[in-house]
Amino acid sequence: MPSILRSLPTRYAIRLPQPLQALALPADPTPILPTVAAPSAAAGLIAQAIPPPAVVISTPLATPTLARQGDDTNEPLDPTATASPTELPTVTPWPVPAAARMNGFTHVYQEWNNCGPATMVMALSYFGRVYSQRDTARVMRPNQEDRNVTPQEMAAYVEAQEGVGAISRVGGDLNLLKRLLANEIPVIIEIGFDPPGEYQWLGWYGHYLLPVAYDDASRQLWVYDSWLGTSEVPQTNADPNGRILTYDELEADWAQFNRSYIVVYEADQAALVKELLGETVLDDAAMWQHSLEHAQADARQDEGNAFYWFNLGTTYNALGRYEEAAVAFDQARSIGLPWRMLWYQFGPYEAYYHTGRYEDIVLLADTTLQDRPYLEESFYYLGLAQSALGDDASARASLEKATALNPNFAPAAQALAELAPPNG
C-alpha cells in the first residue's frame, strides 16, 4: 500500500486525508540544499570597489557547446557574447502619487502548481482578455507535474498573443511598481513565500503575485494572490481590494528572487512602458550592473542572508564572471538555501558548469530531483555535467527526460542533438 501511494503524483497525493498524505507525499529529509564550506574569497566580492569598465552579458540557459572534463570551461555558453565597454545610462526621475489603485482585474484561484499561468491570466484580464489557466498552462508548462514556470516563459507566452506584449526584468524596486500601477500597467512580481497557518509544513516556495494598489501613508501594497486569494486564509476572498503586503514584507520576500518582475501591456502602451522603465532597466548591461551594485550592498548590510549572496551569483553569471559567481553561490550554500531553491533559479548549475565543477552539479541535481523528477532545468544541467564527465549514456537519458517534460525547452533539445550518436 505505501509503495502505491508513493507512486501517486503530488497533485493527487495532496488531496488525500491527512494520515494517507503522510504515506503518499515525498519525504523532506533536509530543509536546505547540500552545504559547502564558506569560501575565503567571498569577502572580496562585496568589498567597496570601482566596477570594471567592461560588461559581458551572458544569457542564462543559453544553448551550450558541450564541455568535456579538462576543457577550458570559463568561456560563456553563448559563443556570441563579447565584451564591450558600456557607458551606463542615467535614471530619469518619474513623479508618482502617494497612492494609486488599478481596478478591473478578475481574481483567479490557481490549480496545482499553477501560480504562474493563473497570475498571468489575472494580469491579462485587465485588458478584457479571458484566458483559461489550463490552456495557458499547456503552453507554459506542458507537463502538469512541472514545478515551475520562469518569468521568461511567462513573458514569451504573452509575446505570442496578438495585441499585447510583456518584458521580464530583474532588479525592480518599490518606486518602479508605483510608476507602473499609477500609469495602469499590470506588473507581476516573483517572491519567496512561507505558507501560513496549517500549510506551514509545506515549507518555502517561490510564488507569483499581482500588485493592484499601493499607499504610502499605510506603507502597504494590495495584491491578488492566486493561492491565498485576497486574504491571509488560503483559498478565501475576504477583501475584493486584495491581500495586504507591507512594504517591509515586499522588500524581504521580493529580494529572494533578485526582485524579478514581468510587465504586461497592450501594443499601444509600448512607448509608455519604455518611458516608465527607462534605459537603465531596458539596457541589459545597465540592468545587470545595477543588480551587481544592489546585491553587493545587500550582502554588505546582511552578510548572513543567503538570498543576497545568491542574487550576487546570479548577477555575476549574467556578466560572464563565472568564477566569482561560483564563490557567491558557495557562500549562499554555506549559509543555507531552501531545498526548493533550484526549482526556480538555476544559477549554481550554470556557474559550476563554466568552472568545471561537474560533480557539484550532479549532487545538486540529484538532491533537487529526488522524489520529484519533474524539473526540466535540473535534468538539462545534469545532462550537461554527465556529458562533461564522459558519461554520454546518462547524459542522453537526462536530456531526454528534460525534453519529455517540456518539449518547448529548446536548450535541452539542442544539447541532446549535439551528443554523439549512441553507437558512435
N, C-alpha and C positions, 0 to 999 in steps of 0.2 A: 504493500500500500504506500509507504513513504516514497519509494522509488517512482511510483506512478505519479504521485503528487508533485515530486520534484521535477518531473518532465513537463509539467504544465508551464506555458508561457506566463510571465509575471502578471500580465494584464488580466489573466483569468484567476491566478492564484490569489490576487489581492481581494477578490470578491468572495472568497470562501469565509466561513465562520472563523473566528479568531483561533480556536485550537488547531484547525486544519491549516490556517495560514502559517503557523509556526513550522509545520512539516513541509509545506509546499514552497515557501519563499526561500531564495538562496540565503545562506548564512553570510553574515558580515563579520569575518574573523578579525578585522582590524579597521579602526576608523580612519586611518591615514594610509597614504601610499608608502612603499618602502623608502626608508630614510637613508641618508648618507652623512658622512662627517662634514661638519661645516668647513667650507674651503677657506683657506687663509687669504685668498685673493679677493674675497667678497668685499672687504672694506674699501679696496681701491676703486670699486665700481661706483661708489656713491660719494667719493671724495669730491670736494668742490674743485672743479676744473673747467677750463675753456674747452668747449666741444670742438672736435676736429672739423676742418672746413669741408671735407668730402663726405658725401652721404651716398650709401648704396642701398637701394630698395630691393628687397627680395620678396617675392610673392609666396606666402605660406601655402603648402600643399601644391607647389608647382610641379609640373611634370618632370620626373627625375631622369638623370642618367645614372643607371645602377652602378654602385660602387663595389669594389672588391677590397677585402682586407689588405692593407698595405698601400692602397691608392692615396693620392693627395685628396683628403676629404674636406679641405677648407674652402673649396670652390662652391659658389651658390648652386642650388638645384636648377635655377633658371639660368641657362647659359647666356641669355641676352642681357642680364643685369650688368651694368657697368657703373663705375664710379665717376661722378662728375661734381665739381664744386657747385654748391647751391646757395644762393642768397635768399634767405628766408623772408617771405612777405610779412608785412606788419598787419596787426589786427585793427580793424576799423570798428570803433565803438558803435553799438546799436542800442538806443534807449528802449526800455521796456517798462510797462506799467507795473505797479506794485502787486497786482493780482489780475488773473485772467482765467477764463474757462472756455473750453470748446464743448458745445452741445451738438448732439446728433449722432453719437456713436451707439451702436447696438451691442450690448454685452453678450458674450458667448462663453458658455462653460466648455472647457476642454474635455476631450475624451482622453484615454490612457496615453500618457507621454506625448501629448499633442499641444503643449502650450504655444509652440512657435506658430504652427498653422492657425490655431484658434485666435491668437493675438493678432496675426496679420488679417484674418477675416474681420476682426473688430475694427482695425485701423482703416481698412478699405470700406467699411460700412459708412464711414463719414462722408464718402463721395456718392452715397446711394447705391453702392455696388453690393450685391448679395452673392456671397460665395458659401459653399458648403465646406466646413473644415475637413470633412472626409475627402472631398475631391481635391482640396488644396494639399492635404497630407499625402495623397497618392503621388504628387509631383515632388514635394519637398522631402518626404521620407517614404519611399515605395514599400519598405518593409515595416510592418506595424510594430515590430519589436525594436526598431531603431530608437536609441535613447536620446538622440539629439538632432536638431536642425540648426545649422550655423547661420549667423546673420547674413553671410554672403549668399547662402542658398535661399534665404527668405527674400533678399533683395533681388536675386535673379528671377525668382518666381514673379515678382511684381513687374520687373522689366519685360517679361514675356507677355504681359497683358497689354491690350491696346488702350492708349489714352492715359496711362499712369506710369510713374517712374519711382525709383527708390535708390537710395545710396546708403551703404553701410560704412561706418567710420568708427574710430576709437578716440579716446581722449576727450569725451564730452564733459560738460560741466553744467551746473545749475543755470547759469546765465544763458547758455545755448538753449536749454529746454524752455526757458521763459520766452526767448525770442521766437522759437517755433510755435509754442502754444498761443502766444499773443497774436501771431500772424496766421493762426488757424492752419498750421501744417502738422499733421499727425506724426508722432515720433514714438518708436518702440525702444525700450531700454532692456538690457540684459543684466541680471543681477544674481548674486548669490543669495540663497534662501534657506532658512532653517524652519521647517514646518512647525506650526503652533499646536498647542493642546495635545489631543490624543494622537496626532500624527508626528509627534516629535521623534518617535522611534525610527522614522524613515531616514533621518539624518539630512545632511546638507545636500542641496540640489542647485542646479542652475535653473533660472526661470526668466521668462519674459513678462514685462508689464507695459501697459499703455497709459502714460500720464494724460490726464484730461484737464487738469486745473492746477493752479498754484496760488499761494497767498503769502506774501512776505510778512504780514502782521502776525500770522499764526505760525510762520515758518514750516509750512507743510504743503505737500502735493496731495492731489487726489488721483488715484489710479484705478483703471479697470483691470482686474486680475482674473485670468481665465480659470484659475483653480479656487482661490478663496472667494471669488465673486467680488462684492463690494462691501464686505465686512471682514472682521477678524475670524469669523467662524467659517470653515471651509464649506463651499457649495451653498452659501447663503447671501442673497442680495438684500442687505439691510438698509442700504442708503443708495439711491439712484445717482447721487453725486459722485460716488466712488469710494474706494477704501483709502484711508488716510495713510500717507507715508511721510514722516517728518523729514526735514532737510538733513538732519543728522543721520537718520536711517538710510536715506538716499546715498549720502557720501560713503557710508560704511559698506553698504551692500553693492553699490554700483562699481566701486573700486575693485571688487573681486573679479570683475570681468573687464578690467582696463577701461572702464567707462564706455563700453561698446553701445552703439545705438544704430537704429535704422530710420531714416527719414523717408516718408511716403508722401507723394504729391501727384497732382494732376498735371498733365502736359503743359497747360498754360501757366502753371506756377513754377516752372523750372528756373526762370530768371530770378524770381523772388527767392527761391531756395538757395540759389548760388550766392545771392547777395547776403542772405541771412547767415549762411555758413562761413563765407569769406574764404579768401585764398589760403589762409593759414590752415584751414580744415581741408579744403579740396585738393591742395597740393600734397602728394604723398610724402615728399621729403620733409616738408614743413610739419605735417601732422606727426610723423614719427620722431622728428627732432623734439617737438613739444612733448610727445609722450615720454621720450627719454628723460627730459628735464623734470617732468612731473613725477615719474617713477623714482628717479634718484632723490628728489626732495621728499617724497613719501617715505622711502626707506630710511633716509637720514632722520626723519621725525620719529619713526617707529621701526627700529631695526628688527623687532621680533614679529612683524606682520609678514607671514609667508606670502600673502597675496601681492604685496608690494614688490617683493623680490621676483615673483612670477611675472608680474607686469614688466619688470625690468628685463627679464629674459625674453619675453615676447617681443619687446621693442628692439633689443639687440639682434634678434633673429631677422626682423624686418629690415634692419640696417645692414644686414650681411655680416655681422660681427659675432660669429658663432662661438668662438672660444669664450668671449665674455658672457654670451647668453647661457652657455653651459654652466659657468660659475654661478650665475644668478639663479638658475634652476636648482643647482645643487644646494645653494643657500636656502631656497624655499623648501626643498625637501628635508633639509636638516632641521628646520623649524617644525615642519609637519603640514602636509596638504591633505584635504579631504580625499577619500579614496575614489570619489566620483570625478575628481578634477579632470582627468583625461577623457571623460565622456564629452567634454565641451571644448577644451582648449588643448592643443597638441604640440605646444612649443618645445617641451623637453625632447620629444621624439625627433623633431627637426634639428635642434641643436646637437644632440648626441649623434645623429646620423652624420652631420657635417664634420664632427670632430672624431669620428671613428669609434665611438663608444657603443658598438652594436649590441653587446651583452646587456647594457643598461636598457636599451630599447626592448629587448626580449623580456627582461624582468618586468618592466612597467606594463608592457602589453599583456603579458600572461596574467599579471595581477588584475589589470583592468577588465580583461575578458573572462576571468574565472566566473563560472556560473551565469555569465551574461554575455554570450558570444554574439552580440548584435551591433557592434560598433565598427563600421567600415574603415574609419580612420585608423583605429588601432590595428586592424588586420593589414591595412596598407603599409604602415610603418614597420610592422612585424615582418611583412614580406620583404621589404627593402633590407632590413637588418639580416634576415636569414640569407638572402642572396649575397649580401656583402661578406657573410661568413662562409660562403661557398656551399650552402645547403639549398640548391635550387628546387629540389623536390618540395621541401617545406615552404619555400618562398612561393612557389606556384600555388600550393594549397591555400596559403594565407591570402594571396592576391585574388584567387578565385572566390574565396569567401567574401572579400570586400566587394567585388563586382556583383556577386549574387545578392548581397544585402542592399546594394544601391547601384543599379545599372547606370545611373546618371553620374556616378563618381568617376570622372574621366582620368584622374591621376592613376588610379589603380588599374584601369583598363590599359593605359599606355605602358605602365610598368610591367604588366603581365605580357604585353606584346613584345617587350624588349628582352624578356628572358629567353635563354637558349631553348630550342625545342626539347621536349622530354627525352628523346633518344639522340639528341645532337651531341 
